[in-house]
């Protein structure tokens, strides 16, 4: 299982749109999820490594699935793909070749952590002011682009 999951085109460890969606839900939620990642992923990786060493396919599947979901919170697609590949090996009860993928997963988790630590830092006021989540900032415009208080009322 020496498949290289590195995607040079989409090399960002986290998806900034996913981060913005979390930020839109509240800085506190984003901060809590980042803290959970930082606190829990090292233990999850250690548990997965132990399960791999023991050849416990069921534990491998479960722990890899958890890591895949954790990466999904932040749109960490490479982390998800690597964890998903290990999860599938656990599901098929064929753990041969997972060491290389696990090493890639561990390295990717470090990249994701570094990206999340940068995201956790407060944004400068100007960046927050001009941040438009999705197209929500356009929701209140009419077809002609006028704000609600300037819209023409059809007769």
N, C-alpha and C positions, 0 to 999 in steps of 0.2 A: 504494500500500500504506500508506494512512494510517489503518489500523485502530488504535484505541486499545485496548491490552491492559491498561489499568488496571482493576483489580477492587477497587472500594471496599469490598466486603463482606469480602474476604480480602486485606487490604492489607499483611499482614506480609511482609517481604522473604524470610524463611526460615521453615520449618515447625519449630516448637519440638519436635514429636514426633520429627522426623528428627534434630534436634540432640541430643535426649535419647538416642535410639538409638545415635548415635555416641559420646556421652559414656559410655553403658553399656558400650561396647566398650573404653573406656579414655580417660582425659583426653589421653594422649599421641597417640592416633590422631586425636582431634578437633583437637588443637592442630596436628598435622602437616597435616591437610587444610585447616585455616584458613590456615596459612602458605603452602601451595601455592596456594590461591585468591589470596591477597594478592600473592604473587610472580609468578604465571603469568597471571592474567586480563588485566592491562594489556597484556602482550605479545600475548595471543590476540586482544584487541580491535584492537590496532594491525595485526596480520596480517590480520584480517578486513576492516578498513577499507582496507588496501592492495589486497586482492583485489577488493573492491567497486569501488575506483577504477580498477583495471585491467580490470574486467569479466570476471574469471576465475571463472566459475560453479562450476567444480569445487572451487577453493580456497575459495570462499564457502561451499559446502555443507559441506566438511570442517571448516572452522574454526567455523562456526555449530553444527555437530553437537557439536564438542568443548565449546563453551561451554554448550550445552544439557545435556550430561552433567555438566559441572562444577556447574551449578546444581542438577541432580538430586541430587547428594550431600547437599545441605542442604535439599531440599524448597523450593527457590526457584522457585515455580511461574510467577511472572510472567517471571522471567529465562528459564526454560525455554520459555515460550510465545513470547517475542520471538525467541529464538535459533532455535526451531523454525520460525517463520514465515520467517526469513531462510534457513534451511536448505532449506525447501521451494522458495523462489524460486531458490536455486542449483540444486536438483535439476531444476526445470523449465526452467532456463537462461533465465529471464526476470527480470532483476535490476531492472527498472523499479520505482521507488517504494520501494526498500529503504532509502534515506537516512533517512527519517523513523523507520522501525522500528529502524535501527541507532542513531540518536540516543536513542531510548527504551531500547534495550538497554544502551547505555553508561551512561545515568543509573540504570538498575535495578541494574547491576553495582556502582555506587557505593553504593546503598542496601544491597545484600547485603553488601558489604565492611564497611560500618559496623555492620550487625547482627552479623556474624561477629567483628568486633573486640570488641564487647561480650560475646559468648559466650565468647571466648577468656579473658577475665578469670576468675580462679578464683572459684568460688561460695563464699559463706560456709558454714561447717560446718553450720549449721542447715538450709540449703537442700539440701545434699547428703544429710543424714541423713533428711529426709522425702521425698526424691525416690523415687518408685516407678515404675520403668520398666515400661510396658505393664501387665500384671497379674501380673508375675513375683512381686511381693510377696505375692500371694494364692495362689500355686501350692501352698504347703504347708499350706493350711487344708483341713479336712475340709468336708463338706457342711453341718455344723452350725456351721462357723466356728471350731472349736477348733484351736489350734496342734497340731503333730504329737505333742508329749509329753502332751497332754490329750485326745487323740482316743479315742473309745470303740471298742473292737475288737468287730466283729460276731461272734456265735457261731453 
